[in-house]
Amino acid sequence: MPKIVIIAGCICAEKTTLRKEKYFKGFVNIDASDIFLDLCKGEFLDFPSIHEIELENIGSQIANEAINNKANIAIEIIGDNMEILLSLIKNIKSIGYEVK
C-alpha cells in the first residue's frame, strides 16, 4: 500500500527540513515553495506572485502522476484547519493510500 506523509505545523517549524531529511528518498515530494523557487530562477518575487496558476498546474500534475503510479508522497501543510485536514485524509485513504 502506498504511503502519504503529511507534515503539519506552523510557519518556521522545520517542516521542510524534516521532509527533506526523512522523506526525500523513495517519496515524491510535493511542495509549492520548491516549485515556486524553480519557476523564479533566482528572481526575487513575492509568493505566489505571477506564478500562482503555474504553481497550481505543476503541483496538480506532480500529484496526479504520483497517485497514478501509486508512489509514496510527502507533503507539508500548515494544518490549521482541522476540517480541511480530515477531509484530505479521508480522500487520500479512499484512493488506497496509507496516511502517516
ABEGO torsion letter per residue (X at the ends): XBBBBBBBEBBGAGAAAAAAAAAABGBBBBBAAAAAAAAAGGBBBBOAEAAAAAAAAAAAAAAAAAAAAGBBBBBBBAGABAAAAAAAAAAAAAAGBBBX
